Amino acid sequence: MSDEIKINDSELEEVSGGAGSWQKYAKGTYVNYGSYVVYTVASGDVLSGIAIRFGVTVAQIQSWNNIKNPNVISIGQKLTIYPTIIR
């Protein structure tokens, strides 16, 4: 069984739907190193939910982590994020 997460457009639409919706799509844990965090991807996470949680864009997360396809991330994958907010 693969730990790869693939999402579809309807999941992305739900994330951008309203305040607090990041909680459903950003369940992973993170370690705060001051100017950046290292986020561990959990089952059900999508980049857009993670981006909303930390006040950044999907494109920024992709750039910081060399992610080619924003629709494919892996459970347990570590992402470096430079947040504007931490929730």
Order of alpha helices (4+ residues) and beta strands (2+ residues): beta-alpha-alpha-beta-beta-alpha-alpha-beta-beta
